Amino acid sequence: MTALLAYAAALNLNDPDPVRWVALYGAASAVSLAIAVIGAVPIVAPAAVGAVALAWALMWASRVPNLDAYTHMFDSWEMKSETVEEARETCGLLIVAAWMLAIALRAIVFAE
């Protein structure tokens, strides 16, 4: 996941608004890297990144007018429409939120 999230951050360097996307994916990648290298992180790190990702995903999801956009996310790699792009972005944010939740739950379960 560290590599996947770093790749997502790099892909967003050419986005019209790269700073926020690179920051979020970069933070998620850093938390993942810390888990891989150190074995643990303070629970506040994945909780904060996950909370931001989830809140942002809910905001983006409200902009997608219908569920049909989600069925067309992988029809092509190019931007089909703004709606499909927002559906893709929502799913990326939900992946980050889910992964951060997994890391936070791991920290709770293995707390010493």
DSSP file (Angstrom, degrees, kcal/mol; ACC not computed):
  #  RESIDUE AA STRUCTURE BP1 BP2  ACC     N-H-->O    O-->H-N    N-H-->O    O-->H-N    TCO  KAPPA ALPHA  PHI   PSI    X-CA   Y-CA   Z-CA
    1    1 A M     >        0   0    0      0, 0.0     4,-2.9     0, 0.0     5,-0.3   0.000 360.0 360.0 360.0 -32.3    0.0    0.0    0.0
    2    2 A T  H  >  +     0   0    0      1,-0.2     4,-2.2     2,-0.2     5,-0.2   0.948 360.0  42.1 -56.9 -48.2    2.9    2.3    0.6
    3    3 A A  H  > S+     0   0    0      2,-0.2     4,-2.5     1,-0.2    -1,-0.2   0.901 114.3  51.4 -67.2 -41.4    4.0    2.0   -3.0
    4    4 A L  H  > S+     0   0    0      1,-0.2     4,-2.3     2,-0.2    -2,-0.2   0.923 112.6  45.3 -62.0 -44.8    0.4    2.3   -4.3
    5    5 A L  H  X S+     0   0    0     -4,-2.9     4,-2.1     2,-0.2    -1,-0.2   0.868 112.4  51.0 -69.4 -36.0   -0.3    5.4   -2.3
    6    6 A A  H  X S+     0   0    0     -4,-2.2     4,-2.4    -5,-0.3    -1,-0.2   0.896 110.3  50.5 -65.0 -39.1    3.0    7.0   -3.4
    7    7 A Y  H  X S+     0   0    0     -4,-2.5     4,-2.6     2,-0.2    -2,-0.2   0.907 108.7  51.5 -63.8 -42.0    2.1    6.2   -7.0
    8    8 A A  H  X S+     0   0    0     -4,-2.3     4,-1.3     2,-0.2    -2,-0.2   0.900 109.6  50.3 -61.8 -40.2   -1.3    7.8   -6.5
    9    9 A A  H  < S+     0   0    0     -4,-2.1     3,-0.3     1,-0.2    -2,-0.2   0.928 111.5  48.1 -62.1 -44.7    0.5   10.9   -5.1
   10   10 A A  H >< S+     0   0    0     -4,-2.4     3,-1.5     1,-0.2     4,-0.3   0.888 107.6  55.3 -65.0 -38.9    2.8   11.0   -8.1
   11   11 A L  H >< S+     0   0    0     -4,-2.6     3,-0.8     1,-0.3    -1,-0.2   0.814 103.4  56.9 -62.8 -29.1    0.0   10.6  -10.6
   12   12 A N  G >< S+     0   0    0     -4,-1.3     3,-1.5    -3,-0.3    -1,-0.3   0.438  77.6  92.3 -85.4   1.6   -1.7   13.6   -9.1
   13   13 A L  G <  S+     0   0    0     -3,-1.5    -1,-0.2     1,-0.3    -2,-0.1   0.794  89.9  46.8 -63.7 -26.0    1.2   15.9   -9.7
   14   14 A N  G <  S+     0   0    0     -3,-0.8    -1,-0.3    -4,-0.3    -2,-0.1   0.298  87.5 118.2 -98.4  10.7   -0.3   16.9  -13.1
   15   15 A D  S <  S-     0   0    0     -3,-1.5     4,-0.1     1,-0.1    -3,-0.0  -0.390  78.4-116.4 -70.6 151.9   -3.8   17.4  -11.6
   16   16 A P  S    S+     0   0    0      0, 0.0    -1,-0.1     0, 0.0    -3,-0.0   0.807 116.9  29.1 -59.9 -27.4   -5.3   20.9  -11.8
   17   17 A D  S  > S+     0   0    0      1,-0.1     4,-0.9    -5,-0.1     3,-0.3  -0.601  78.0 158.0-129.2  72.2   -5.2   21.1   -8.0
   18   18 A P  H  >  +     0   0    0      0, 0.0     4,-3.1     0, 0.0     5,-0.4   0.782  55.3  72.9 -71.5 -29.0   -2.3   18.9   -7.1
   19   19 A V  H  > S+     0   0    0      1,-0.2     4,-2.3     2,-0.2     5,-0.2   0.917 101.3  40.6 -58.7 -49.7   -1.3   20.1   -3.7
   20   20 A R  H  > S+     0   0    0     -3,-0.3     4,-2.0     2,-0.2    -1,-0.2   0.880 118.7  46.5 -69.0 -36.5   -4.3   18.7   -1.7
   21   21 A W  H  X S+     0   0    0     -4,-0.9     4,-2.6     2,-0.2     5,-0.3   0.933 114.9  45.4 -70.7 -45.2   -4.3   15.4   -3.6
   22   22 A V  H  X S+     0   0    0     -4,-3.1     4,-2.5   -10,-0.2     5,-0.2   0.890 112.9  52.7 -64.9 -38.4   -0.5   14.9   -3.3
   23   23 A A  H  X S+     0   0    0     -4,-2.3     4,-2.4    -5,-0.4    -1,-0.2   0.928 112.6  43.5 -63.0 -45.0   -0.7   15.9    0.4
   24   24 A L  H  X S+     0   0    0     -4,-2.0     4,-2.4     2,-0.2     5,-0.2   0.962 118.9  41.0 -68.3 -50.9   -3.4   13.4    1.2
   25   25 A Y  H  X S+     0   0    0     -4,-2.6     4,-2.2     1,-0.2    -1,-0.2   0.874 116.1  52.2 -65.3 -35.0   -2.0   10.5   -0.8
   26   26 A G  H  X S+     0   0    0     -4,-2.5     4,-2.4    -5,-0.3    -1,-0.2   0.901 109.3  48.7 -66.3 -41.2    1.5   11.4    0.5
   27   27 A A  H  X S+     0   0    0     -4,-2.4     4,-2.3    -5,-0.2    -2,-0.2   0.912 112.1  48.7 -65.0 -42.3    0.4   11.4    4.1
   28   28 A A  H  X S+     0   0    0     -4,-2.4     4,-2.2     1,-0.2    -2,-0.2   0.893 111.9  49.7 -64.1 -39.0   -1.3    8.0    3.7
   29   29 A S  H  X S+     0   0    0     -4,-2.2     4,-2.7     2,-0.2    -2,-0.2   0.899 109.5  51.5 -65.4 -40.7    1.8    6.7    2.1
   30   30 A A  H  X S+     0   0    0     -4,-2.4     4,-2.4     2,-0.2    -2,-0.2   0.899 109.7  48.9 -64.4 -40.9    3.9    8.0    4.9
   31   31 A V  H  X S+     0   0    0     -4,-2.3     4,-2.0     2,-0.2    -1,-0.2   0.924 112.9  48.3 -63.5 -43.2    1.7    6.4    7.5
   32   32 A S  H  X S+     0   0    0     -4,-2.2     4,-2.3     1,-0.2    -2,-0.2   0.897 110.9  50.5 -63.2 -41.2    1.9    3.1    5.6
   33   33 A L  H  X S+     0   0    0     -4,-2.7     4,-2.7     2,-0.2     5,-0.3   0.909 108.1  52.6 -64.1 -42.2    5.7    3.4    5.3
   34   34 A A  H  X>S+     0   0    0     -4,-2.4     4,-2.5     1,-0.2     5,-1.3   0.904 109.5  49.2 -60.9 -41.4    6.0    4.0    9.1
   35   35 A I  H  <5S+     0   0    0     -4,-2.0     4,-0.5     3,-0.2    -1,-0.2   0.923 113.4  47.1 -62.6 -43.6    3.9    0.9    9.7
   36   36 A A  H  <5S+     0   0    0     -4,-2.3    -2,-0.2    -5,-0.1    -1,-0.2   0.887 124.3  30.4 -66.4 -39.4    6.1   -1.2    7.4
   37   37 A V  H  <5S+     0   0    0     -4,-2.7    -2,-0.2    -5,-0.1    -3,-0.2   0.926 134.4  24.4 -88.0 -49.7    9.4    0.1    8.8
   38   38 A I  T  <5S-     0   0    0     -4,-2.5    -3,-0.2    -5,-0.3    -2,-0.1   0.818  92.9-132.0 -89.0 -33.9    8.8    0.8   12.4
   39   39 A G  S   <S+     0   0    0     -5,-1.3     2,-0.3    -4,-0.5    -4,-0.2   0.279  77.1  43.4  99.2 -10.6    5.8   -1.5   13.0
   40   40 A A        -     0   0    0     -6,-0.5    -2,-0.1     2,-0.0    -1,-0.1  -0.990  54.6-169.0-160.5 155.3    3.6    1.0   14.7
   41   41 A V        -     0   0    0     -2,-0.3     2,-0.1    62,-0.1   -10,-0.0  -0.970  44.4 -87.0-140.2 155.9    2.4    4.6   14.6
   42   42 A P    >   -     0   0    0      0, 0.0     3,-1.8     0, 0.0    65,-0.1  -0.432  41.4-122.4 -60.2 138.9    0.4    6.7   17.0
   43   43 A I  T 3> S+     0   0    0      1,-0.3     4,-2.0     2,-0.2     5,-0.2   0.747 106.9  70.8 -59.2 -23.5   -3.2    6.0   16.4
   44   44 A V  H 3> S+     0   0    0      1,-0.2     4,-2.5     2,-0.2    -1,-0.3   0.822  90.8  60.8 -63.9 -30.3   -3.8    9.7   15.8
   45   45 A A  H <> S+     0   0    0     -3,-1.8     4,-2.2     2,-0.2     5,-0.2   0.981 111.6  33.4 -65.9 -58.0   -1.9    9.6   12.5
   46   46 A P  H  > S+     0   0    0      0, 0.0     4,-2.7     0, 0.0     5,-0.2   0.862 118.4  56.2 -67.1 -30.9   -4.1    7.1   10.6
   47   47 A A  H  X S+     0   0    0     -4,-2.0     4,-2.3     2,-0.2    -2,-0.2   0.924 110.3  43.9 -64.3 -43.3   -7.2    8.4   12.4
   48   48 A A  H  X S+     0   0    0     -4,-2.5     4,-2.3     2,-0.2     5,-0.2   0.945 116.8  44.5 -67.4 -48.3   -6.5   12.0   11.2
   49   49 A V  H  X S+     0   0    0     -4,-2.2     4,-2.4    -5,-0.2    -2,-0.2   0.921 116.2  48.2 -63.1 -42.8   -5.6   11.0    7.6
   50   50 A G  H  X S+     0   0    0     -4,-2.7     4,-2.7    -5,-0.2    -1,-0.2   0.888 110.1  51.3 -65.1 -39.6   -8.6    8.6    7.4
   51   51 A A  H  X S+     0   0    0     -4,-2.3     4,-2.5    -5,-0.2     5,-0.2   0.911 111.6  47.1 -64.5 -42.5  -11.0   11.2    8.8
   52   52 A V  H  X S+     0   0    0     -4,-2.3     4,-2.5     2,-0.2     5,-0.2   0.933 113.8  48.4 -63.6 -44.9   -9.9   13.8    6.3
   53   53 A A  H  X S+     0   0    0     -4,-2.4     4,-2.5    -5,-0.2    -2,-0.2   0.911 113.4  46.9 -62.7 -43.0  -10.2   11.2    3.5
   54   54 A L  H  X S+     0   0    0     -4,-2.7     4,-2.4     2,-0.2    -2,-0.2   0.927 113.4  47.2 -66.5 -45.0  -13.6   10.1    4.6
   55   55 A A  H  X S+     0   0    0     -4,-2.5     4,-1.8     1,-0.2    -2,-0.2   0.914 114.7  47.3 -61.6 -42.3  -15.0   13.6    5.0
   56   56 A W  H  X S+     0   0    0     -4,-2.5     4,-2.5    -5,-0.2    -2,-0.2   0.888 110.2  52.9 -66.8 -39.5  -13.6   14.6    1.6
   57   57 A A  H  X S+     0   0    0     -4,-2.5     4,-3.0     1,-0.2    -2,-0.2   0.904 108.0  50.9 -63.1 -41.4  -15.0   11.4    0.0
   58   58 A L  H  X S+     0   0    0     -4,-2.4     4,-1.6     2,-0.2    -1,-0.2   0.890 110.0  50.1 -64.2 -38.0  -18.5   12.3    1.4
   59   59 A M  H  X S+     0   0    0     -4,-1.8     4,-0.5     2,-0.2    -2,-0.2   0.943 114.1  44.2 -63.5 -46.7  -18.2   15.8   -0.1
   60   60 A W  H >X S+     0   0    0     -4,-2.5     3,-1.5     1,-0.2     4,-0.6   0.902 109.5  56.7 -64.5 -40.7  -17.2   14.4   -3.5
   61   61 A A  H >< S+     0   0    0     -4,-3.0     3,-1.1     1,-0.3    -1,-0.2   0.852 100.2  58.6 -60.8 -34.4  -19.9   11.7   -3.4
   62   62 A S  H 3< S+     0   0    0     -4,-1.6    -1,-0.3     1,-0.2    -2,-0.2   0.711 101.8  56.3 -68.2 -17.8  -22.5   14.4   -2.9
   63   63 A R  H << S+     0   0    0     -3,-1.5    -1,-0.2    -4,-0.5    -2,-0.2   0.605  85.2  89.6 -88.2 -12.9  -21.4   15.9   -6.2
   64   64 A V    <<  -     0   0    0     -3,-1.1    19,-0.0    -4,-0.6    20,-0.0  -0.775  69.0-155.0 -87.2 114.3  -21.9   12.7   -8.2
   65   65 A P        +     0   0    0      0, 0.0     2,-0.3     0, 0.0    -1,-0.2   0.767  66.9   4.4 -67.6 -27.4  -25.5   12.9   -9.4
   66   66 A N  S >  S-     0   0    0     -3,-0.1     3,-1.1     1,-0.0     4,-0.3  -0.981  70.3-109.7-153.6 164.0  -26.2    9.2   -9.8
   67   67 A L  T >> S+     0   0    0     -2,-0.3     3,-1.1     1,-0.2     4,-0.7   0.643 101.6  83.1 -71.2 -14.2  -24.6    5.8   -9.2
   68   68 A D  H >> S+     0   0    0      1,-0.3     3,-0.9     2,-0.2     4,-0.6   0.821  80.2  65.2 -59.7 -31.4  -24.3    5.2  -13.0
   69   69 A A  H X4 S+     0   0    0     -3,-1.1     3,-1.0     1,-0.3    -1,-0.3   0.855  95.3  58.0 -60.8 -33.9  -21.0    7.3  -12.9
   70   70 A Y  H X4 S+     0   0    0     -3,-1.1     3,-0.8    -4,-0.3    -1,-0.3   0.774  99.7  57.9 -69.3 -25.0  -19.4    4.6  -10.8
   71   71 A T  H << S+     0   0    0     -3,-0.9    -1,-0.2    -4,-0.7     3,-0.2   0.644 107.3  48.3 -78.4 -13.0  -20.1    1.9  -13.4
   72   72 A H  T X< S+     0   0    0     -3,-1.0     3,-1.2    -4,-0.6     4,-0.4   0.259  76.5 106.0-108.6  11.1  -18.2    3.9  -16.0
   73   73 A M  T <  S+     0   0    0     -3,-0.8     3,-0.2     1,-0.3    -1,-0.1   0.809  89.5  34.3 -62.7 -30.3  -15.0    4.6  -14.0
   74   74 A F  T 3  S+     0   0    0     -3,-0.2    -1,-0.3    -4,-0.2     3,-0.1   0.184  82.9 104.8-114.1  16.8  -12.9    2.1  -15.9
   75   75 A D  S <  S-     0   0    0     -3,-1.2     2,-0.3     1,-0.2    -1,-0.1   0.869 100.0  -7.9 -62.8 -36.1  -14.4    2.4  -19.4
   76   76 A S        -     0   0    0     -4,-0.4    -1,-0.2     2,-0.2     4,-0.2  -0.972  62.3-123.9-154.1 162.3  -11.3    4.3  -20.4
   77   77 A W  S    S+     0   0    0     -2,-0.3    -1,-0.1    -3,-0.1    -2,-0.0   0.703  88.1  84.4 -84.0 -20.1   -8.3    5.9  -18.8
   78   78 A E  S    S-     0   0    0      1,-0.1     2,-1.0    -3,-0.0    -2,-0.2  -0.297 101.7 -85.9 -75.5 166.4   -9.0    9.3  -20.1
   79   79 A M        -     0   0    0      1,-0.2     3,-0.1    -2,-0.0    -1,-0.1  -0.648  44.5-177.5 -74.8 106.4  -11.3   11.7  -18.4
   80   80 A K        -     0   0    0     -2,-1.0     2,-0.3     1,-0.3    -1,-0.2   0.929  65.3 -25.8 -70.4 -46.7  -14.7   10.7  -19.8
   81   81 A S     >  -     0   0    0     -3,-0.1     4,-2.2     1,-0.1    -1,-0.3  -0.970  61.8-102.9-159.8 165.4  -16.6   13.4  -17.9
   82   82 A E  H  > S+     0   0    0     -2,-0.3     4,-2.3     1,-0.2     5,-0.2   0.869 120.2  55.2 -64.0 -35.9  -16.4   15.4  -14.8
   83   83 A T  H  > S+     0   0    0      2,-0.2     4,-1.9     1,-0.2    -1,-0.2   0.921 108.8  46.0 -64.3 -44.9  -18.9   13.2  -13.1
   84   84 A V  H  > S+     0   0    0      2,-0.2     4,-2.4     1,-0.2    -1,-0.2   0.893 111.3  53.6 -65.4 -39.1  -16.9   10.0  -13.8
   85   85 A E  H  X S+     0   0    0     -4,-2.2     4,-2.4     1,-0.2    -2,-0.2   0.908 108.6  48.9 -61.4 -42.1  -13.7   11.8  -12.6
   86   86 A E  H  X S+     0   0    0     -4,-2.3     4,-2.3     2,-0.2    -1,-0.2   0.854 109.2  53.0 -67.1 -34.2  -15.4   12.8   -9.4
   87   87 A A  H  X S+     0   0    0     -4,-1.9     4,-2.2     2,-0.2    -2,-0.2   0.912 110.1  48.4 -64.7 -42.3  -16.6    9.2   -8.9
   88   88 A R  H  X S+     0   0    0     -4,-2.4     4,-2.2     2,-0.2    -2,-0.2   0.922 111.7  48.9 -62.1 -44.5  -13.0    8.0   -9.4
   89   89 A E  H  X S+     0   0    0     -4,-2.4     4,-2.2     1,-0.2    -2,-0.2   0.889 109.2  53.2 -63.9 -39.4  -11.7   10.6   -6.9
   90   90 A T  H  X S+     0   0    0     -4,-2.3     4,-2.2     1,-0.2    -1,-0.2   0.928 109.6  48.2 -60.0 -45.7  -14.4    9.5   -4.4
   91   91 A C  H  X S+     0   0    0     -4,-2.2     4,-2.1     1,-0.2    -2,-0.2   0.888 109.3  52.8 -65.0 -38.9  -13.3    5.9   -4.6
   92   92 A G  H  X S+     0   0    0     -4,-2.2     4,-2.0     1,-0.2    -1,-0.2   0.909 110.3  48.1 -61.2 -42.0   -9.6    6.8   -4.2
   93   93 A L  H  X S+     0   0    0     -4,-2.2     4,-2.6     1,-0.2    -2,-0.2   0.875 109.9  52.0 -66.7 -37.3  -10.5    8.7   -1.0
   94   94 A L  H  X S+     0   0    0     -4,-2.2     4,-2.6     2,-0.2    -1,-0.2   0.856 106.7  53.8 -68.0 -34.3  -12.5    5.8    0.3
   95   95 A I  H  X S+     0   0    0     -4,-2.1     4,-2.5     2,-0.2    -2,-0.2   0.935 110.5  46.8 -62.5 -45.6   -9.6    3.5   -0.4
   96   96 A V  H  X S+     0   0    0     -4,-2.0     4,-2.6     2,-0.2     5,-0.2   0.937 113.0  49.1 -61.2 -46.5   -7.4    5.8    1.7
   97   97 A A  H  X S+     0   0    0     -4,-2.6     4,-2.1     1,-0.2    -2,-0.2   0.912 112.4  47.9 -60.8 -43.2  -10.0    6.0    4.5
   98   98 A A  H  X S+     0   0    0     -4,-2.6     4,-2.2     2,-0.2    -1,-0.2   0.902 112.9  48.0 -65.1 -41.5  -10.5    2.2    4.6
   99   99 A W  H  X S+     0   0    0     -4,-2.5     4,-2.2     2,-0.2    -2,-0.2   0.901 111.5  49.6 -67.5 -40.2   -6.7    1.6    4.7
  100  100 A M  H  X S+     0   0    0     -4,-2.6     4,-2.6     2,-0.2    -1,-0.2   0.870 109.4  52.9 -66.3 -35.2   -6.2    4.1    7.5
  101  101 A L  H  X S+     0   0    0     -4,-2.1     4,-2.9    -5,-0.2     5,-0.2   0.918 107.9  51.1 -62.9 -43.3   -9.1    2.5    9.4
  102  102 A A  H  X S+     0   0    0     -4,-2.2     4,-2.0     1,-0.2    -2,-0.2   0.911 112.1  46.5 -60.3 -42.5   -7.3   -0.9    9.0
  103  103 A I  H  X S+     0   0    0     -4,-2.2     4,-2.1     2,-0.2    -2,-0.2   0.911 112.9  49.3 -66.9 -41.8   -4.1    0.6   10.4
  104  104 A A  H  X S+     0   0    0     -4,-2.6     4,-1.8     2,-0.2    -2,-0.2   0.915 111.2  49.1 -64.3 -42.4   -5.9    2.3   13.2
  105  105 A L  H  X S+     0   0    0     -4,-2.9     4,-2.8     1,-0.2    -1,-0.2   0.881 109.0  53.4 -64.2 -37.2   -7.7   -0.9   14.2
  106  106 A R  H  X S+     0   0    0     -4,-2.0     4,-2.6    -5,-0.2    -1,-0.2   0.911 107.3  51.6 -61.9 -41.9   -4.4   -2.7   14.1
  107  107 A A  H  < S+     0   0    0     -4,-2.1    -1,-0.2     1,-0.2    -2,-0.2   0.871 112.4  46.3 -63.6 -36.1   -3.0   -0.1   16.5
  108  108 A I  H >< S+     0   0    0     -4,-1.8     3,-1.0     2,-0.2    -2,-0.2   0.932 114.5  46.1 -71.2 -46.3   -5.9   -0.7   18.8
  109  109 A V  H 3< S+     0   0    0     -4,-2.8    -2,-0.2     1,-0.2    -1,-0.2   0.890 120.1  38.6 -64.9 -40.5   -5.8   -4.5   18.7
  110  110 A F  T 3< S+     0   0    0     -4,-2.6    -1,-0.2    -5,-0.2    -2,-0.2   0.173  83.3 137.9 -99.5  18.2   -2.0   -4.7   19.2
  111  111 A A    <         0   0    0     -3,-1.0    -3,-0.1     1,-0.1    -4,-0.0  -0.379 360.0 360.0 -63.8 139.2   -1.8   -1.8   21.7
  112  112 A E              0   0    0     -2,-0.1    -1,-0.1     0, 0.0    -4,-0.1   0.427 360.0 360.0 -98.0 360.0    0.6   -2.7   24.5
